[in-house]
Amino acid sequence: MVTIERRAGVVHSVRPGEVVVRIQQQSACSGCHAKDFCCSTDCADRDISIQTSDSSYRPGDRVFVEGRDSIGRMAVLLSFVIPIILFVLVLALGLRLWAWGELSALAAAFGSLGLYYLLLRLMDPSLGRIMRFEITKAE
């Protein structure tokens, strides 16, 4: 079952082929009775770049950003789960199997994270095609 997540936002800027939408990321703020008076760090404005061929968007337009729920799971997997597993695996292999010293194994674990995030950055164009958001005007 495909679940679609929908968030309201405001067009922040428009570039050729791309619209930047600012949404308010809220963790538990939406259900809180004191949300208007709160200075919680969990609530923050986030900018999302959305590829679109529609040139009718203008800064200040109210829009909805939609994405499949699986996008969030994929993002968590790529940015948190895999790096933690990689770090622990390289550290454990360095200490146990390859009999490196603690400092060498730790340096290798951090180095593997650096290489992983570099690879992720290089894969950004292909990930952008997989993890797509849609934009519609609010009425």
Phi and psi in radians as a Rosetta constraint file:
Dihedral C 1 N 2 CA 2 C 2 CIRCULARHARMONIC -1.589 0.35
Dihedral N 2 CA 2 C 2 N 3 CIRCULARHARMONIC 2.159 0.35
Dihedral C 2 N 3 CA 3 C 3 CIRCULARHARMONIC -1.866 0.35
Dihedral N 3 CA 3 C 3 N 4 CIRCULARHARMONIC 2.315 0.35
Dihedral C 3 N 4 CA 4 C 4 CIRCULARHARMONIC -1.811 0.35
Dihedral N 4 CA 4 C 4 N 5 CIRCULARHARMONIC 2.219 0.35
Dihedral C 4 N 5 CA 5 C 5 CIRCULARHARMONIC -1.657 0.35
Dihedral N 5 CA 5 C 5 N 6 CIRCULARHARMONIC 2.320 0.35
Dihedral C 5 N 6 CA 6 C 6 CIRCULARHARMONIC -2.227 0.35
Dihedral N 6 CA 6 C 6 N 7 CIRCULARHARMONIC 2.209 0.35
Dihedral C 6 N 7 CA 7 C 7 CIRCULARHARMONIC -2.223 0.35
Dihedral N 7 CA 7 C 7 N 8 CIRCULARHARMONIC 2.447 0.35
Dihedral C 7 N 8 CA 8 C 8 CIRCULARHARMONIC -1.428 0.35
Dihedral N 8 CA 8 C 8 N 9 CIRCULARHARMONIC 2.546 0.35
Dihedral C 8 N 9 CA 9 C 9 CIRCULARHARMONIC -2.732 0.35
Dihedral N 9 CA 9 C 9 N 10 CIRCULARHARMONIC 3.121 0.35
Dihedral C 9 N 10 CA 10 C 10 CIRCULARHARMONIC -2.216 0.35
Dihedral N 10 CA 10 C 10 N 11 CIRCULARHARMONIC 2.367 0.35
Dihedral C 10 N 11 CA 11 C 11 CIRCULARHARMONIC -1.155 0.35
Dihedral N 11 CA 11 C 11 N 12 CIRCULARHARMONIC 2.141 0.35
Dihedral C 11 N 12 CA 12 C 12 CIRCULARHARMONIC -1.598 0.35
Dihedral N 12 CA 12 C 12 N 13 CIRCULARHARMONIC -0.786 0.35
Dihedral C 12 N 13 CA 13 C 13 CIRCULARHARMONIC -2.678 0.35
Dihedral N 13 CA 13 C 13 N 14 CIRCULARHARMONIC 2.786 0.35
Dihedral C 13 N 14 CA 14 C 14 CIRCULARHARMONIC -2.239 0.35
Dihedral N 14 CA 14 C 14 N 15 CIRCULARHARMONIC 2.247 0.35
Dihedral C 14 N 15 CA 15 C 15 CIRCULARHARMONIC -2.160 0.35
Dihedral N 15 CA 15 C 15 N 16 CIRCULARHARMONIC 2.847 0.35
Dihedral C 15 N 16 CA 16 C 16 CIRCULARHARMONIC -1.014 0.35
Dihedral N 16 CA 16 C 16 N 17 CIRCULARHARMONIC 2.058 0.35
Dihedral C 16 N 17 CA 17 C 17 CIRCULARHARMONIC 1.391 0.35
Dihedral N 17 CA 17 C 17 N 18 CIRCULARHARMONIC 0.076 0.35
Dihedral C 17 N 18 CA 18 C 18 CIRCULARHARMONIC -2.587 0.35
Dihedral N 18 CA 18 C 18 N 19 CIRCULARHARMONIC 2.444 0.35
Dihedral C 18 N 19 CA 19 C 19 CIRCULARHARMONIC -2.153 0.35
Dihedral N 19 CA 19 C 19 N 20 CIRCULARHARMONIC 2.282 0.35
Dihedral C 19 N 20 CA 20 C 20 CIRCULARHARMONIC -1.765 0.35
Dihedral N 20 CA 20 C 20 N 21 CIRCULARHARMONIC 2.079 0.35
Dihedral C 20 N 21 CA 21 C 21 CIRCULARHARMONIC -1.944 0.35
Dihedral N 21 CA 21 C 21 N 22 CIRCULARHARMONIC 2.342 0.35
Dihedral C 21 N 22 CA 22 C 22 CIRCULARHARMONIC -1.754 0.35
Dihedral N 22 CA 22 C 22 N 23 CIRCULARHARMONIC 2.118 0.35
Dihedral C 22 N 23 CA 23 C 23 CIRCULARHARMONIC -2.078 0.35
Dihedral N 23 CA 23 C 23 N 24 CIRCULARHARMONIC 2.718 0.35
Dihedral C 23 N 24 CA 24 C 24 CIRCULARHARMONIC -1.669 0.35
Dihedral N 24 CA 24 C 24 N 25 CIRCULARHARMONIC 2.061 0.35
Dihedral C 24 N 25 CA 25 C 25 CIRCULARHARMONIC -1.468 0.35
Dihedral N 25 CA 25 C 25 N 26 CIRCULARHARMONIC 2.123 0.35
Dihedral C 25 N 26 CA 26 C 26 CIRCULARHARMONIC -2.198 0.35
Dihedral N 26 CA 26 C 26 N 27 CIRCULARHARMONIC 2.270 0.35
Dihedral C 26 N 27 CA 27 C 27 CIRCULARHARMONIC -1.500 0.35
Dihedral N 27 CA 27 C 27 N 28 CIRCULARHARMONIC -1.389 0.35
Dihedral C 27 N 28 CA 28 C 28 CIRCULARHARMONIC -1.919 0.35
Dihedral N 28 CA 28 C 28 N 29 CIRCULARHARMONIC 0.183 0.35
Dihedral C 28 N 29 CA 29 C 29 CIRCULARHARMONIC -1.181 0.35
Dihedral N 29 CA 29 C 29 N 30 CIRCULARHARMONIC -0.575 0.35
Dihedral C 29 N 30 CA 30 C 30 CIRCULARHARMONIC -1.107 0.35
Dihedral N 30 CA 30 C 30 N 31 CIRCULARHARMONIC -0.501 0.35
Dihedral C 30 N 31 CA 31 C 31 CIRCULARHARMONIC -1.705 0.35
Dihedral N 31 CA 31 C 31 N 32 CIRCULARHARMONIC 0.045 0.35
Dihedral C 31 N 32 CA 32 C 32 CIRCULARHARMONIC -1.561 0.35
Dihedral N 32 CA 32 C 32 N 33 CIRCULARHARMONIC 2.413 0.35
Dihedral C 32 N 33 CA 33 C 33 CIRCULARHARMONIC -1.295 0.35
Dihedral N 33 CA 33 C 33 N 34 CIRCULARHARMONIC -0.322 0.35
Dihedral C 33 N 34 CA 34 C 34 CIRCULARHARMONIC -1.848 0.35
Dihedral N 34 CA 34 C 34 N 35 CIRCULARHARMONIC 0.351 0.35
Dihedral C 34 N 35 CA 35 C 35 CIRCULARHARMONIC -1.105 0.35
Dihedral N 35 CA 35 C 35 N 36 CIRCULARHARMONIC -0.474 0.35
Dihedral C 35 N 36 CA 36 C 36 CIRCULARHARMONIC -1.316 0.35
Dihedral N 36 CA 36 C 36 N 37 CIRCULARHARMONIC -0.348 0.35
Dihedral C 36 N 37 CA 37 C 37 CIRCULARHARMONIC -1.929 0.35
Dihedral N 37 CA 37 C 37 N 38 CIRCULARHARMONIC 0.059 0.35
Dihedral C 37 N 38 CA 38 C 38 CIRCULARHARMONIC -1.600 0.35
Dihedral N 38 CA 38 C 38 N 39 CIRCULARHARMONIC 2.616 0.35
Dihedral C 38 N 39 CA 39 C 39 CIRCULARHARMONIC -2.059 0.35
Dihedral N 39 CA 39 C 39 N 40 CIRCULARHARMONIC 0.712 0.35
Dihedral C 39 N 40 CA 40 C 40 CIRCULARHARMONIC -1.118 0.35
Dihedral N 40 CA 40 C 40 N 41 CIRCULARHARMONIC 2.498 0.35
Dihedral C 40 N 41 CA 41 C 41 CIRCULARHARMONIC -1.417 0.35
Dihedral N 41 CA 41 C 41 N 42 CIRCULARHARMONIC -0.169 0.35
Dihedral C 41 N 42 CA 42 C 42 CIRCULARHARMONIC -1.328 0.35
Dihedral N 42 CA 42 C 42 N 43 CIRCULARHARMONIC -0.293 0.35
Dihedral C 42 N 43 CA 43 C 43 CIRCULARHARMONIC -1.769 0.35
Dihedral N 43 CA 43 C 43 N 44 CIRCULARHARMONIC 2.109 0.35
Dihedral C 43 N 44 CA 44 C 44 CIRCULARHARMONIC -2.598 0.35
Dihedral N 44 CA 44 C 44 N 45 CIRCULARHARMONIC 2.674 0.35
Dihedral C 44 N 45 CA 45 C 45 CIRCULARHARMONIC -1.443 0.35
Dihedral N 45 CA 45 C 45 N 46 CIRCULARHARMONIC 2.354 0.35
Dihedral C 45 N 46 CA 46 C 46 CIRCULARHARMONIC -2.188 0.35
Dihedral N 46 CA 46 C 46 N 47 CIRCULARHARMONIC 2.422 0.35
Dihedral C 46 N 47 CA 47 C 47 CIRCULARHARMONIC -1.745 0.35
Dihedral N 47 CA 47 C 47 N 48 CIRCULARHARMONIC 2.310 0.35
Dihedral C 47 N 48 CA 48 C 48 CIRCULARHARMONIC -2.119 0.35
Dihedral N 48 CA 48 C 48 N 49 CIRCULARHARMONIC 2.196 0.35
Dihedral C 48 N 49 CA 49 C 49 CIRCULARHARMONIC -1.566 0.35
Dihedral N 49 CA 49 C 49 N 50 CIRCULARHARMONIC 2.187 0.35
Dihedral C 49 N 50 CA 50 C 50 CIRCULARHARMONIC -2.145 0.35
Dihedral N 50 CA 50 C 50 N 51 CIRCULARHARMONIC 2.186 0.35
Dihedral C 50 N 51 CA 51 C 51 CIRCULARHARMONIC -1.334 0.35
Dihedral N 51 CA 51 C 51 N 52 CIRCULARHARMONIC 2.237 0.35
Dihedral C 51 N 52 CA 52 C 52 CIRCULARHARMONIC -2.682 0.35
Dihedral N 52 CA 52 C 52 N 53 CIRCULARHARMONIC 2.622 0.35
Dihedral C 52 N 53 CA 53 C 53 CIRCULARHARMONIC -1.684 0.35
Dihedral N 53 CA 53 C 53 N 54 CIRCULARHARMONIC -0.120 0.35
Dihedral C 53 N 54 CA 54 C 54 CIRCULARHARMONIC -1.305 0.35
Dihedral N 54 CA 54 C 54 N 55 CIRCULARHARMONIC 2.114 0.35
Dihedral C 54 N 55 CA 55 C 55 CIRCULARHARMONIC -1.775 0.35
Dihedral N 55 CA 55 C 55 N 56 CIRCULARHARMONIC 0.271 0.35
Dihedral C 55 N 56 CA 56 C 56 CIRCULARHARMONIC -1.528 0.35
Dihedral N 56 CA 56 C 56 N 57 CIRCULARHARMONIC -0.053 0.35
Dihedral C 56 N 57 CA 57 C 57 CIRCULARHARMONIC -1.405 0.35
Dihedral N 57 CA 57 C 57 N 58 CIRCULARHARMONIC 2.464 0.35
Dihedral C 57 N 58 CA 58 C 58 CIRCULARHARMONIC -2.253 0.35
Dihedral N 58 CA 58 C 58 N 59 CIRCULARHARMONIC 2.620 0.35
Dihedral C 58 N 59 CA 59 C 59 CIRCULARHARMONIC -0.983 0.35
Dihedral N 59 CA 59 C 59 N 60 CIRCULARHARMONIC 2.341 0.35
Dihedral C 59 N 60 CA 60 C 60 CIRCULARHARMONIC 1.721 0.35
Dihedral N 60 CA 60 C 60 N 61 CIRCULARHARMONIC -0.238 0.35
Dihedral C 60 N 61 CA 61 C 61 CIRCULARHARMONIC -1.144 0.35
Dihedral N 61 CA 61 C 61 N 62 CIRCULARHARMONIC 2.425 0.35
Dihedral C 61 N 62 CA 62 C 62 CIRCULARHARMONIC -1.508 0.35
Dihedral N 62 CA 62 C 62 N 63 CIRCULARHARMONIC 2.279 0.35
Dihedral C 62 N 63 CA 63 C 63 CIRCULARHARMONIC -2.411 0.35
Dihedral N 63 CA 63 C 63 N 64 CIRCULARHARMONIC 2.941 0.35
Dihedral C 63 N 64 CA 64 C 64 CIRCULARHARMONIC -2.011 0.35
Dihedral N 64 CA 64 C 64 N 65 CIRCULARHARMONIC 2.355 0.35
Dihedral C 64 N 65 CA 65 C 65 CIRCULARHARMONIC -1.849 0.35
Dihedral N 65 CA 65 C 65 N 66 CIRCULARHARMONIC 2.202 0.35
Dihedral C 65 N 66 CA 66 C 66 CIRCULARHARMONIC -2.116 0.35
Dihedral N 66 CA 66 C 66 N 67 CIRCULARHARMONIC 2.475 0.35
Dihedral C 66 N 67 CA 67 C 67 CIRCULARHARMONIC -2.688 0.35
Dihedral N 67 CA 67 C 67 N 68 CIRCULARHARMONIC 2.644 0.35
Dihedral C 67 N 68 CA 68 C 68 CIRCULARHARMONIC -1.177 0.35
Dihedral N 68 CA 68 C 68 N 69 CIRCULARHARMONIC 2.563 0.35
Dihedral C 68 N 69 CA 69 C 69 CIRCULARHARMONIC -1.063 0.35
Dihedral N 69 CA 69 C 69 N 70 CIRCULARHARMONIC -0.485 0.35
Dihedral C 69 N 70 CA 70 C 70 CIRCULARHARMONIC -1.170 0.35
Dihedral N 70 CA 70 C 70 N 71 CIRCULARHARMONIC -0.380 0.35
Dihedral C 70 N 71 CA 71 C 71 CIRCULARHARMONIC -1.086 0.35
Dihedral N 71 CA 71 C 71 N 72 CIRCULARHARMONIC -0.753 0.35
Dihedral C 71 N 72 CA 72 C 72 CIRCULARHARMONIC -1.132 0.35
Dihedral N 72 CA 72 C 72 N 73 CIRCULARHARMONIC -0.729 0.35
Dihedral C 72 N 73 CA 73 C 73 CIRCULARHARMONIC -1.135 0.35
Dihedral N 73 CA 73 C 73 N 74 CIRCULARHARMONIC -0.698 0.35
Dihedral C 73 N 74 CA 74 C 74 CIRCULARHARMONIC -1.131 0.35
Dihedral N 74 CA 74 C 74 N 75 CIRCULARHARMONIC -0.713 0.35
Dihedral C 74 N 75 CA 75 C 75 CIRCULARHARMONIC -1.115 0.35
Dihedral N 75 CA 75 C 75 N 76 CIRCULARHARMONIC -0.743 0.35
Dihedral C 75 N 76 CA 76 C 76 CIRCULARHARMONIC -1.123 0.35
Dihedral N 76 CA 76 C 76 N 77 CIRCULARHARMONIC -0.739 0.35
Dihedral C 76 N 77 CA 77 C 77 CIRCULARHARMONIC -1.060 0.35
Dihedral N 77 CA 77 C 77 N 78 CIRCULARHARMONIC -0.852 0.35
Dihedral C 77 N 78 CA 78 C 78 CIRCULARHARMONIC -1.241 0.35
Dihedral N 78 CA 78 C 78 N 79 CIRCULARHARMONIC -0.595 0.35
Dihedral C 78 N 79 CA 79 C 79 CIRCULARHARMONIC -1.705 0.35
Dihedral N 79 CA 79 C 79 N 80 CIRCULARHARMONIC -0.300 0.35
Dihedral C 79 N 80 CA 80 C 80 CIRCULARHARMONIC -2.194 0.35
Dihedral N 80 CA 80 C 80 N 81 CIRCULARHARMONIC -0.936 0.35
Dihedral C 80 N 81 CA 81 C 81 CIRCULARHARMONIC -1.165 0.35
Dihedral N 81 CA 81 C 81 N 82 CIRCULARHARMONIC -0.941 0.35
Dihedral C 81 N 82 CA 82 C 82 CIRCULARHARMONIC -1.073 0.35
Dihedral N 82 CA 82 C 82 N 83 CIRCULARHARMONIC -0.781 0.35
Dihedral C 82 N 83 CA 83 C 83 CIRCULARHARMONIC -1.070 0.35
Dihedral N 83 CA 83 C 83 N 84 CIRCULARHARMONIC -0.671 0.35
Dihedral C 83 N 84 CA 84 C 84 CIRCULARHARMONIC -1.143 0.35
Dihedral N 84 CA 84 C 84 N 85 CIRCULARHARMONIC -0.768 0.35
Dihedral C 84 N 85 CA 85 C 85 CIRCULARHARMONIC -1.089 0.35
Dihedral N 85 CA 85 C 85 N 86 CIRCULARHARMONIC -0.768 0.35
Dihedral C 85 N 86 CA 86 C 86 CIRCULARHARMONIC -1.062 0.35
Dihedral N 86 CA 86 C 86 N 87 CIRCULARHARMONIC -0.799 0.35
Dihedral C 86 N 87 CA 87 C 87 CIRCULARHARMONIC -1.049 0.35
Dihedral N 87 CA 87 C 87 N 88 CIRCULARHARMONIC -0.885 0.35
Dihedral C 87 N 88 CA 88 C 88 CIRCULARHARMONIC -1.133 0.35
Dihedral N 88 CA 88 C 88 N 89 CIRCULARHARMONIC -0.704 0.35
Dihedral C 88 N 89 CA 89 C 89 CIRCULARHARMONIC -1.105 0.35
Dihedral N 89 CA 89 C 89 N 90 CIRCULARHARMONIC -0.842 0.35
Dihedral C 89 N 90 CA 90 C 90 CIRCULARHARMONIC -1.150 0.35
Dihedral N 90 CA 90 C 90 N 91 CIRCULARHARMONIC -0.694 0.35
Dihedral C 90 N 91 CA 91 C 91 CIRCULARHARMONIC -1.098 0.35
Dihedral N 91 CA 91 C 91 N 92 CIRCULARHARMONIC -0.809 0.35
Dihedral C 91 N 92 CA 92 C 92 CIRCULARHARMONIC -1.143 0.35
Dihedral N 92 CA 92 C 92 N 93 CIRCULARHARMONIC -0.761 0.35
Dihedral C 92 N 93 CA 93 C 93 CIRCULARHARMONIC -1.107 0.35
Dihedral N 93 CA 93 C 93 N 94 CIRCULARHARMONIC -0.713 0.35
Dihedral C 93 N 94 CA 94 C 94 CIRCULARHARMONIC -1.113 0.35
Dihedral N 94 CA 94 C 94 N 95 CIRCULARHARMONIC -0.708 0.35
Dihedral C 94 N 95 CA 95 C 95 CIRCULARHARMONIC -1.351 0.35
Dihedral N 95 CA 95 C 95 N 96 CIRCULARHARMONIC -0.773 0.35
Dihedral C 95 N 96 CA 96 C 96 CIRCULARHARMONIC -1.598 0.35
Dihedral N 96 CA 96 C 96 N 97 CIRCULARHARMONIC -0.985 0.35
Dihedral C 96 N 97 CA 97 C 97 CIRCULARHARMONIC -1.344 0.35
Dihedral N 97 CA 97 C 97 N 98 CIRCULARHARMONIC -0.800 0.35
Dihedral C 97 N 98 CA 98 C 98 CIRCULARHARMONIC -1.625 0.35
Dihedral N 98 CA 98 C 98 N 99 CIRCULARHARMONIC -0.089 0.35
Dihedral C 98 N 99 CA 99 C 99 CIRCULARHARMONIC 0.958 0.35
Dihedral N 99 CA 99 C 99 N 100 CIRCULARHARMONIC 0.693 0.35
Dihedral C 99 N 100 CA 100 C 100 CIRCULARHARMONIC -1.358 0.35
Dihedral N 100 CA 100 C 100 N 101 CIRCULARHARMONIC 2.844 0.35
Dihedral C 100 N 101 CA 101 C 101 CIRCULARHARMONIC -1.276 0.35
Dihedral N 101 CA 101 C 101 N 102 CIRCULARHARMONIC 2.906 0.35
Dihedral C 101 N 102 CA 102 C 102 CIRCULARHARMONIC -1.047 0.35
Dihedral N 102 CA 102 C 102 N 103 CIRCULARHARMONIC -0.756 0.35
Dihedral C 102 N 103 CA 103 C 103 CIRCULARHARMONIC -1.144 0.35
Dihedral N 103 CA 103 C 103 N 104 CIRCULARHARMONIC -0.726 0.35
Dihedral C 103 N 104 CA 104 C 104 CIRCULARHARMONIC -1.144 0.35
Dihedral N 104 CA 104 C 104 N 105 CIRCULARHARMONIC -0.749 0.35
Dihedral C 104 N 105 CA 105 C 105 CIRCULARHARMONIC -1.150 0.35
Dihedral N 105 CA 105 C 105 N 106 CIRCULARHARMONIC -0.693 0.35
Dihedral C 105 N 106 CA 106 C 106 CIRCULARHARMONIC -1.151 0.35
Dihedral N 106 CA 106 C 106 N 107 CIRCULARHARMONIC -0.735 0.35
Dihedral C 106 N 107 CA 107 C 107 CIRCULARHARMONIC -1.101 0.35
Dihedral N 107 CA 107 C 107 N 108 CIRCULARHARMONIC -0.709 0.35
Dihedral C 107 N 108 CA 108 C 108 CIRCULARHARMONIC -1.149 0.35
Dihedral N 108 CA 108 C 108 N 109 CIRCULARHARMONIC -0.677 0.35
Dihedral C 108 N 109 CA 109 C 109 CIRCULARHARMONIC -1.125 0.35
Dihedral N 109 CA 109 C 109 N 110 CIRCULARHARMONIC -0.788 0.35
Dihedral C 109 N 110 CA 110 C 110 CIRCULARHARMONIC -1.173 0.35
Dihedral N 110 CA 110 C 110 N 111 CIRCULARHARMONIC -0.640 0.35
Dihedral C 110 N 111 CA 111 C 111 CIRCULARHARMONIC -1.092 0.35
Dihedral N 111 CA 111 C 111 N 112 CIRCULARHARMONIC -0.675 0.35
Dihedral C 111 N 112 CA 112 C 112 CIRCULARHARMONIC -1.140 0.35
Dihedral N 112 CA 112 C 112 N 113 CIRCULARHARMONIC -0.631 0.35
Dihedral C 112 N 113 CA 113 C 113 CIRCULARHARMONIC -1.119 0.35
Dihedral N 113 CA 113 C 113 N 114 CIRCULARHARMONIC -0.732 0.35
Dihedral C 113 N 114 CA 114 C 114 CIRCULARHARMONIC -1.056 0.35
Dihedral N 114 CA 114 C 114 N 115 CIRCULARHARMONIC -0.774 0.35
Dihedral C 114 N 115 CA 115 C 115 CIRCULARHARMONIC -1.141 0.35
Dihedral N 115 CA 115 C 115 N 116 CIRCULARHARMONIC -0.678 0.35
Dihedral C 115 N 116 CA 116 C 116 CIRCULARHARMONIC -1.098 0.35
Dihedral N 116 CA 116 C 116 N 117 CIRCULARHARMONIC -0.833 0.35
Dihedral C 116 N 117 CA 117 C 117 CIRCULARHARMONIC -1.208 0.35
Dihedral N 117 CA 117 C 117 N 118 CIRCULARHARMONIC -0.533 0.35
Dihedral C 117 N 118 CA 118 C 118 CIRCULARHARMONIC -1.134 0.35
Dihedral N 118 CA 118 C 118 N 119 CIRCULARHARMONIC -0.783 0.35
Dihedral C 118 N 119 CA 119 C 119 CIRCULARHARMONIC -1.068 0.35
Dihedral N 119 CA 119 C 119 N 120 CIRCULARHARMONIC -0.728 0.35
Dihedral C 119 N 120 CA 120 C 120 CIRCULARHARMONIC -1.077 0.35
Dihedral N 120 CA 120 C 120 N 121 CIRCULARHARMONIC -0.707 0.35
Dihedral C 120 N 121 CA 121 C 121 CIRCULARHARMONIC -1.148 0.35
Dihedral N 121 CA 121 C 121 N 122 CIRCULARHARMONIC -0.683 0.35
Dihedral C 121 N 122 CA 122 C 122 CIRCULARHARMONIC -1.199 0.35
Dihedral N 122 CA 122 C 122 N 123 CIRCULARHARMONIC -0.478 0.35
Dihedral C 122 N 123 CA 123 C 123 CIRCULARHARMONIC -1.504 0.35
Dihedral N 123 CA 123 C 123 N 124 CIRCULARHARMONIC 0.083 0.35
Dihedral C 123 N 124 CA 124 C 124 CIRCULARHARMONIC -0.929 0.35
Dihedral N 124 CA 124 C 124 N 125 CIRCULARHARMONIC -0.790 0.35
Dihedral C 124 N 125 CA 125 C 125 CIRCULARHARMONIC -1.069 0.35
Dihedral N 125 CA 125 C 125 N 126 CIRCULARHARMONIC -0.736 0.35
Dihedral C 125 N 126 CA 126 C 126 CIRCULARHARMONIC -1.281 0.35
Dihedral N 126 CA 126 C 126 N 127 CIRCULARHARMONIC -0.577 0.35
Dihedral C 126 N 127 CA 127 C 127 CIRCULARHARMONIC -1.184 0.35
Dihedral N 127 CA 127 C 127 N 128 CIRCULARHARMONIC -0.581 0.35
Dihedral C 127 N 128 CA 128 C 128 CIRCULARHARMONIC -1.111 0.35
Dihedral N 128 CA 128 C 128 N 129 CIRCULARHARMONIC -0.535 0.35
Dihedral C 128 N 129 CA 129 C 129 CIRCULARHARMONIC -1.324 0.35
Dihedral N 129 CA 129 C 129 N 130 CIRCULARHARMONIC -0.534 0.35
Dihedral C 129 N 130 CA 130 C 130 CIRCULARHARMONIC -1.387 0.35
Dihedral N 130 CA 130 C 130 N 131 CIRCULARHARMONIC -0.787 0.35
Dihedral C 130 N 131 CA 131 C 131 CIRCULARHARMONIC -1.751 0.35
Dihedral N 131 CA 131 C 131 N 132 CIRCULARHARMONIC 1.467 0.35
Dihedral C 131 N 132 CA 132 C 132 CIRCULARHARMONIC -1.863 0.35
Dihedral N 132 CA 132 C 132 N 133 CIRCULARHARMONIC 2.510 0.35
Dihedral C 132 N 133 CA 133 C 133 CIRCULARHARMONIC -1.920 0.35
Dihedral N 133 CA 133 C 133 N 134 CIRCULARHARMONIC 2.627 0.35
Dihedral C 133 N 134 CA 134 C 134 CIRCULARHARMONIC -1.948 0.35
Dihedral N 134 CA 134 C 134 N 135 CIRCULARHARMONIC 2.684 0.35
Dihedral C 134 N 135 CA 135 C 135 CIRCULARHARMONIC -2.261 0.35
Dihedral N 135 CA 135 C 135 N 136 CIRCULARHARMONIC 2.386 0.35
Dihedral C 135 N 136 CA 136 C 136 CIRCULARHARMONIC -2.376 0.35
Dihedral N 136 CA 136 C 136 N 137 CIRCULARHARMONIC 2.611 0.35
Dihedral C 136 N 137 CA 137 C 137 CIRCULARHARMONIC -1.325 0.35
Dihedral N 137 CA 137 C 137 N 138 CIRCULARHARMONIC 2.463 0.35
Dihedral C 137 N 138 CA 138 C 138 CIRCULARHARMONIC -1.420 0.35
Dihedral N 138 CA 138 C 138 N 139 CIRCULARHARMONIC 2.490 0.35
